[in-house]
Amino acid sequence: GQAASRTLSPEQRFVPLTRILSIASQAVPGEVISVELDDDEADDVPEYEVKILTPQGRMIEVEIAARTGKILQIEDD
């Protein structure tokens, strides 16, 4: 069979990964080590978890709302 194509409403769309990486890098300068999309059904807010290694050698995790691009939290990992 053929997969039905569907259009996502604006509240279902995610911010493009390139934009997420830009937001994270502006907040915490360094090298992006990993990016995970956490879209757990129990949580209403899907988020990207971006891990960044700073020039000082610290690992920082930046949580960014996947639909809005808003930084939710910055913490040492």
Secondary structure, 3 states (H helix, E strand, C coil): CCCCCCCCCHHHCCCCHHHHHHHHHHHCCCEEEEEEEECCCCCCCCEEEEEEECCCCCEEEEEEECCCCCEEEEEEC
